[in-house]
């Protein structure tokens, strides 16, 4: 029998008597190691600090349906992969404690005859990076469980920092090989698929077709605004991926130059017209949420309408539809109001969620069935649902973004200010 412990706000120090977890010691040990050894160094230090007999890190793979146990060394379990001295063992999550911990984001404690097994989520700002699993010589008191939660959170920062310098984590997450088109598409997605901030939670997911269809999503959080985009390039494979590259590159360039939403759209449109063959285009929606006023604006370039979940009811958000990017040279786009009220859930999607091979999926009904789930779980569940509806034969990429809006104008609480763009990769 196992029990879950809520760690929504893990304490970095042990409650009551005792020295508590020394996160500084962990970071000092990591700083003196190569990036490829950082997680091992952190795990070894955490095991010592927590008194664990064994501590292992499991990273969430890109499918969202398995975790991968990464270990140094070439000897591993049957069916594991090995590369450059690292062993990766894939563990399916369905029905396991790993699935439960990633879903609930709660520490799980299982009593053993000679101690306890503890599984804790390794997460940052809602981004479920993976899990830490450790064996303790005794059943842990609440203070020690809090230390385990803090240790797992510290490990998230270690992974986030180390993965910038090595392919080890990216390799570990790839339980199936990527095609060239998928590799290009992967580079267009944000480094995190989830971001939690004071006024909102945002999560994205992409279920790739067998023949990559050129879908992308992107987001960034600035001091005063959340920027979001979802796009779908016409065609498949490398041609679609390259078309998406031009569009996403143009959008990021315009956004980082400080251009407003309508000008970003025109800039991206002109970039496609100037750099790709006639007849190639990208549908998409660009969104800017003003965090100071709690209002939102959207540009809709030929894209499927977003869905609004409000008071348990699901409806399409009525938007004017303008031509896709790349169709009309010199086209000016206009911004429209995106209705947002506290408690709203807005879901943006590509037509892969609605294509003829997915007609058995009622997206609105699926959204009603997931109203109590975290946005990260919503997009993963809908992604899994479209795979079930198509029996795994997805003809076009299916992409989703789920935005939960909690509050109106930012009142200077500091919960949004300073929140960085989501980091680390998908779960």
C-alpha positions as CSV (number, residue, x, y, z in Angstrom):
1,X,0.0,0.0,0.0
2,X,1.4,3.4,-0.9
3,X,0.4,6.9,0.1
4,X,0.7,10.2,-1.6
5,X,2.0,13.3,0.0
6,X,1.1,16.8,-1.3
7,X,4.3,18.7,-2.2
8,X,2.8,21.6,-4.2
9,X,5.0,23.9,-2.1
10,X,8.0,21.8,-1.0
11,X,10.0,23.3,1.8
12,X,13.7,23.7,1.1
13,X,14.5,23.0,4.8
14,X,13.5,20.3,7.2
15,X,10.8,21.3,9.6
16,X,11.7,21.1,13.3
17,X,15.0,20.0,14.7
18,X,17.8,18.9,12.4
19,X,20.0,20.4,9.7
20,X,17.7,19.8,6.8
21,X,18.7,19.3,3.2
22,X,21.8,21.3,2.2
23,X,20.9,22.3,-1.4
24,X,24.0,24.5,-1.5
25,X,26.2,21.4,-1.0
26,X,24.4,19.6,-3.9
27,X,25.0,22.6,-6.2
28,X,28.6,22.9,-5.2
29,X,29.3,19.2,-6.0
30,X,27.6,19.6,-9.4
31,X,29.5,22.8,-10.2
32,X,32.8,20.8,-10.1
33,X,31.7,18.1,-12.5
34,X,31.3,17.9,-16.3
35,X,27.7,18.4,-17.5
36,X,27.4,14.7,-18.5
37,X,28.2,13.8,-14.9
38,X,26.1,16.5,-13.2
39,X,23.0,14.4,-12.5
40,X,25.1,11.5,-11.2
41,X,26.9,13.8,-8.9
42,X,23.7,15.4,-7.7
43,X,22.1,12.0,-7.1
44,X,25.1,10.7,-5.1
45,X,25.1,13.8,-2.9
46,X,21.4,13.7,-2.4
47,X,21.5,10.0,-1.5
48,X,24.1,10.9,1.2
49,X,22.2,13.9,2.5
50,X,18.9,11.9,2.6
51,X,20.4,8.7,3.9
52,X,19.2,6.7,0.9
53,X,20.6,3.3,0.0
54,X,19.9,4.0,-3.6
55,X,18.8,6.9,-5.7
56,X,18.0,7.0,-9.4
57,X,16.7,9.6,-11.9
58,X,14.1,8.8,-14.5
59,X,13.5,11.3,-17.3
60,X,10.1,11.5,-19.1
61,X,10.4,10.4,-22.7
62,X,8.9,12.4,-25.6
63,X,5.9,10.2,-26.0
64,X,4.6,11.1,-22.5
65,X,3.8,7.4,-22.0
66,X,7.1,6.2,-20.5
67,X,10.0,7.2,-18.3
68,X,13.6,6.4,-19.0
69,X,16.0,5.3,-16.2
70,X,19.4,6.8,-17.0
71,X,22.5,5.3,-15.4
72,X,26.2,5.5,-16.1
73,X,27.7,2.3,-17.3
74,X,27.2,-0.2,-20.2
75,X,25.6,-3.0,-18.3
76,X,21.8,-2.6,-18.1
77,X,18.5,-4.3,-18.0
78,X,17.3,-6.4,-21.0
79,X,16.1,-4.2,-23.8
80,X,18.0,-1.1,-22.5
81,X,20.0,1.2,-24.8
82,X,23.6,2.1,-24.4
83,X,25.5,5.0,-25.8
84,X,28.8,6.6,-24.9
85,X,28.8,5.0,-21.4
86,X,25.2,5.8,-20.6
87,X,22.5,3.1,-20.2
88,X,18.9,4.0,-20.8
89,X,16.1,1.7,-19.6
90,X,12.6,2.5,-20.9
91,X,9.8,1.9,-18.4
92,X,6.2,2.1,-19.6
93,X,4.1,4.2,-17.2
94,X,0.6,3.0,-17.7
95,X,-0.9,1.9,-14.4
96,X,2.4,2.4,-12.4
97,X,3.4,4.6,-9.5
98,X,5.5,6.6,-12.0
99,X,2.4,7.6,-13.9
100,X,0.6,8.5,-10.7
101,X,3.4,10.7,-9.4
102,X,3.9,12.5,-12.7
103,X,0.1,13.1,-12.9
104,X,-0.5,14.2,-9.3
105,X,2.9,15.8,-8.7
106,X,2.8,14.3,-5.2
107,X,5.6,12.3,-3.5
108,X,4.6,8.6,-3.2
109,X,5.9,6.5,-0.2
110,X,5.7,2.7,-0.3
111,X,6.6,0.9,3.0
112,X,9.0,-2.0,2.5
113,X,10.0,-4.8,4.9
114,X,13.4,-3.0,5.5
115,X,12.5,0.6,4.9
116,X,10.6,2.5,2.2
117,X,10.6,3.3,-1.4
118,X,10.0,7.0,-2.3
119,X,9.2,8.4,-5.7
120,X,9.1,12.2,-6.1
121,X,8.4,14.4,-9.1
122,X,11.3,16.3,-10.7
123,X,9.5,19.4,-11.9
124,X,9.9,23.2,-12.4
125,X,7.1,25.6,-13.0
126,X,4.7,22.7,-13.8
127,X,7.1,21.2,-16.4
128,X,7.3,17.5,-15.5
129,X,10.9,16.7,-16.3
130,X,10.9,13.3,-14.7
131,X,11.1,11.4,-11.4
132,X,13.6,10.6,-8.6
133,X,13.3,7.2,-7.0
134,X,15.1,6.3,-3.8
135,X,15.2,3.6,-1.1
136,X,15.4,4.7,2.5
137,X,16.3,2.4,5.5
138,X,13.2,3.4,7.4
139,X,9.8,4.9,6.7
140,X,10.3,8.6,6.4
141,X,8.7,11.1,8.8
142,X,7.0,14.2,7.2
143,X,10.1,16.3,7.6
144,X,12.2,13.9,5.6
145,X,9.5,13.7,2.9
146,X,9.7,17.4,2.6
147,X,13.4,17.1,2.1
148,X,12.9,14.5,-0.6
149,X,10.5,16.9,-2.4
150,X,13.1,19.7,-2.1
151,X,15.8,17.4,-3.4
152,X,13.7,16.5,-6.4
153,X,13.1,20.2,-7.1
154,X,16.8,20.9,-6.9
155,X,17.5,18.1,-9.3
156,X,15.2,19.7,-11.8
157,X,17.5,22.8,-11.9
158,X,20.5,20.5,-12.3
159,X,19.0,18.8,-15.3
160,X,17.9,22.1,-16.8
161,X,21.4,23.5,-16.6
162,X,23.2,20.4,-17.7
163,X,21.1,19.6,-20.8
164,X,22.3,22.8,-22.5
165,X,25.8,21.2,-22.9
166,X,25.1,17.6,-23.8
167,X,22.8,15.3,-25.9
168,X,22.6,12.7,-23.1
169,X,19.2,13.7,-21.9
170,X,17.8,14.3,-25.3
171,X,19.1,10.9,-26.4
172,X,17.6,9.3,-23.4
173,X,14.1,10.8,-24.1
174,X,14.0,9.4,-27.6
175,X,12.7,5.9,-27.3
176,X,12.1,5.9,-31.1
177,X,14.5,7.4,-33.6
178,X,13.7,10.9,-35.1
179,X,13.5,11.5,-38.9
180,X,15.3,14.6,-40.3
181,X,11.9,16.4,-40.5
182,X,11.1,15.5,-36.9
183,X,14.6,16.8,-35.8
184,X,13.9,20.1,-37.5
185,X,10.4,20.3,-36.0
186,X,11.8,19.5,-32.5
187,X,14.1,22.5,-32.7
188,X,11.2,24.8,-33.4
189,X,9.3,23.9,-30.2
190,X,9.9,25.7,-26.9
191,X,12.4,24.0,-24.5
192,X,9.5,23.5,-22.1
193,X,6.0,22.3,-22.9
194,X,4.5,23.7,-19.6
195,X,4.8,27.0,-17.7
196,X,3.0,27.9,-14.5
197,X,2.9,31.6,-13.4
198,X,0.8,33.6,-11.0
199,X,-2.0,34.4,-13.4
200,X,-2.0,31.4,-15.7
201,X,-0.8,27.9,-16.5
202,X,0.0,27.0,-20.1
203,X,0.7,23.6,-21.5
204,X,1.4,22.4,-25.1
205,X,1.6,19.0,-26.8
206,X,2.3,17.7,-30.3
207,X,1.5,14.2,-31.5
208,X,3.5,13.9,-34.7
209,X,2.1,12.1,-37.7
210,X,4.0,9.2,-39.3
211,X,4.9,11.7,-42.0
212,X,5.7,14.9,-40.1
213,X,3.2,17.6,-40.9
214,X,4.9,20.9,-39.9
215,X,3.0,21.8,-36.8
216,X,4.6,24.0,-34.1
217,X,3.7,25.8,-31.0
218,X,5.7,28.5,-29.1
219,X,5.4,30.7,-26.0
220,X,7.4,33.2,-24.0
221,X,6.7,35.1,-20.9
222,X,7.9,38.7,-20.6
223,X,7.5,41.2,-17.8
224,X,4.2,42.4,-19.0
225,X,2.8,39.9,-21.4
226,X,2.5,36.2,-22.3
227,X,3.0,35.5,-26.1
228,X,1.7,32.3,-27.6
229,X,1.6,30.9,-31.1
230,X,0.3,27.7,-32.8
231,X,1.0,27.1,-36.5
232,X,0.5,24.5,-39.1
233,X,2.7,24.5,-42.3
234,X,1.2,23.0,-45.4
235,X,2.7,19.7,-46.6
236,X,4.7,17.0,-45.0
237,X,8.3,16.0,-44.0
238,X,11.3,18.2,-44.6
239,X,9.5,20.6,-47.0
240,X,6.9,21.4,-44.3
241,X,9.5,21.5,-41.6
242,X,11.6,24.1,-43.5
243,X,8.4,26.2,-44.2
244,X,7.7,26.1,-40.5
245,X,11.2,27.1,-39.8
246,X,10.9,30.4,-41.8
247,X,7.6,31.2,-40.2
248,X,8.6,30.5,-36.6
249,X,12.0,32.3,-37.1
250,X,10.2,35.3,-38.4
251,X,7.7,35.4,-35.5
252,X,10.4,35.1,-32.9
253,X,12.5,37.8,-34.6
254,X,9.5,40.2,-34.8
255,X,8.6,39.5,-31.2
256,X,12.1,40.0,-29.9
257,X,12.3,43.3,-31.8
258,X,9.3,44.5,-29.8
259,X,6.8,44.7,-32.7
260,X,3.1,44.6,-31.8
261,X,1.0,41.6,-32.6
262,X,-0.4,42.8,-35.9
263,X,3.0,43.8,-37.1
264,X,4.5,40.5,-36.1
265,X,1.9,38.8,-38.3
266,X,2.6,41.0,-41.3
267,X,6.4,40.5,-40.8
268,X,6.0,36.8,-40.8
269,X,3.7,36.8,-43.8
270,X,6.2,38.9,-45.7
271,X,9.0,36.6,-44.7
272,X,7.2,33.6,-46.2
273,X,6.3,35.5,-49.4
274,X,10.0,36.6,-49.9
275,X,11.6,33.3,-49.0
276,X,9.4,30.3,-50.0
277,X,7.9,29.2,-53.3
278,X,4.5,30.5,-54.3
279,X,1.6,28.3,-53.0
280,X,3.3,27.4,-49.8
281,X,1.6,28.8,-46.7
282,X,1.1,28.4,-42.9
283,X,-2.0,28.7,-40.9
284,X,-1.7,30.0,-37.4
285,X,-2.9,32.0,-34.4
286,X,-0.8,34.5,-32.5
287,X,-1.9,35.5,-29.0
288,X,-0.8,38.2,-26.6
289,X,-2.1,38.3,-23.1
290,X,-1.5,41.6,-21.3
291,X,-0.7,40.7,-17.7
292,X,-1.2,44.2,-16.4
293,X,-4.8,44.5,-17.7
294,X,-5.8,40.8,-17.9
295,X,-6.9,41.2,-21.5
296,X,-5.9,39.2,-24.6
297,X,-5.7,39.8,-28.3
298,X,-5.4,37.3,-31.1
299,X,-4.5,37.2,-34.8
300,X,-6.3,34.3,-36.7
301,X,-4.6,33.4,-40.0
302,X,-6.8,30.7,-41.5
303,X,-6.6,28.5,-38.5
304,X,-9.2,26.3,-36.7
305,X,-11.1,28.2,-34.1
306,X,-10.0,27.8,-30.4
307,X,-12.3,26.3,-27.8
308,X,-13.4,28.0,-24.6
309,X,-14.3,26.0,-21.5
310,X,-16.3,28.2,-19.1
311,X,-18.6,27.1,-16.3
312,X,-18.4,23.5,-17.5
313,X,-19.5,24.3,-21.0
314,X,-17.4,24.1,-24.2
315,X,-17.9,26.3,-27.2
316,X,-15.9,27.6,-30.1
317,X,-14.6,31.2,-29.8
318,X,-16.0,33.1,-32.8
319,X,-13.1,34.8,-34.7
320,X,-12.8,36.4,-38.1
321,X,-10.7,34.2,-40.3
322,X,-8.0,36.0,-42.4
323,X,-5.8,34.4,-45.1
324,X,-3.0,32.1,-43.9
325,X,0.6,33.4,-43.7
326,X,2.3,33.5,-47.1
327,X,-0.8,33.8,-49.3
328,X,-1.3,37.5,-49.9
329,X,1.8,39.7,-50.4
330,X,1.9,42.8,-48.2
331,X,-1.2,41.6,-46.3
332,X,-2.0,43.5,-43.1
333,X,-3.6,41.5,-40.3
334,X,-5.9,42.9,-37.6
335,X,-6.0,41.9,-33.9
336,X,-9.2,40.6,-32.4
337,X,-10.3,40.4,-28.7
338,X,-9.8,37.0,-27.1
339,X,-12.4,36.8,-24.3
340,X,-10.8,35.9,-21.0
341,X,-12.4,35.7,-17.5
342,X,-10.9,34.2,-14.3
343,X,-11.5,30.5,-14.3
344,X,-11.5,30.2,-18.2
345,X,-9.7,27.4,-20.0
346,X,-8.8,28.1,-23.7
347,X,-7.6,25.3,-26.0
348,X,-5.9,26.1,-29.3
349,X,-5.5,23.2,-31.7
350,X,-4.4,22.3,-35.2
351,X,-6.6,20.6,-37.8
352,X,-4.8,17.3,-37.1
353,X,-7.2,17.0,-34.1
354,X,-10.1,17.2,-36.6
355,X,-8.9,15.5,-39.7
356,X,-11.0,12.8,-41.3
357,X,-9.1,10.0,-39.7
358,X,-10.0,11.4,-36.3
359,X,-13.7,11.8,-36.7
360,X,-14.4,9.4,-33.8
361,X,-12.8,11.9,-31.4
362,X,-15.3,14.4,-29.9
363,X,-12.8,17.1,-28.7
364,X,-15.5,19.1,-26.9
365,X,-16.7,16.0,-25.0
366,X,-13.1,15.1,-24.1
367,X,-12.6,18.6,-22.8
368,X,-15.7,18.3,-20.6
369,X,-14.3,15.1,-19.2
370,X,-10.9,16.7,-18.3
371,X,-12.1,19.9,-16.5
372,X,-10.4,18.8,-13.2
373,X,-7.1,18.0,-14.8
374,X,-4.0,20.2,-14.9
375,X,-3.4,21.7,-18.4
376,X,-0.4,19.4,-18.8
377,X,-2.6,16.4,-18.3
378,X,-5.3,17.8,-20.6
379,X,-3.1,18.1,-23.6
380,X,-1.5,14.7,-23.1
381,X,-4.9,13.1,-22.6
382,X,-6.3,14.7,-25.8
383,X,-3.2,13.7,-27.6
384,X,-3.6,10.1,-26.5
385,X,-7.3,10.3,-27.4
386,X,-6.6,11.2,-31.0
387,X,-4.2,8.3,-31.2
388,X,-6.9,6.0,-30.0
389,X,-9.4,7.4,-32.4
390,X,-7.1,7.0,-35.3
391,X,-5.8,3.6,-34.0
392,X,-2.3,5.1,-34.2
393,X,-2.6,6.0,-37.9
394,X,-2.4,9.8,-37.5
395,X,-2.3,11.3,-41.0
396,X,-1.4,14.8,-39.8
397,X,0.3,16.3,-36.8
398,X,-2.1,16.9,-33.9
399,X,-1.1,19.9,-31.7
400,X,-2.7,21.4,-28.7
401,X,-2.2,24.4,-26.3
402,X,-4.2,24.6,-23.1
403,X,-4.3,28.0,-21.3
404,X,-5.9,28.2,-17.8
405,X,-6.5,31.8,-16.8
406,X,-6.8,32.3,-13.1
407,X,-6.9,36.0,-12.5
408,X,-7.4,39.4,-14.0
409,X,-4.8,42.3,-13.9
410,X,-1.5,41.7,-12.2
411,X,-1.6,43.5,-8.9
412,X,2.1,43.5,-8.3
413,X,2.2,40.3,-6.2
414,X,5.5,39.4,-7.9
415,X,4.2,35.9,-8.8
416,X,4.4,36.7,-12.5
417,X,7.3,39.2,-12.6
418,X,10.6,37.4,-13.0
419,X,9.0,34.2,-14.1
420,X,11.3,32.9,-16.9
421,X,10.1,31.4,-20.1
422,X,9.4,27.7,-19.5
423,X,12.5,25.6,-19.6
424,X,13.5,21.9,-19.9
425,X,11.7,19.5,-22.1
426,X,8.4,17.8,-22.3
427,X,6.5,15.3,-20.3
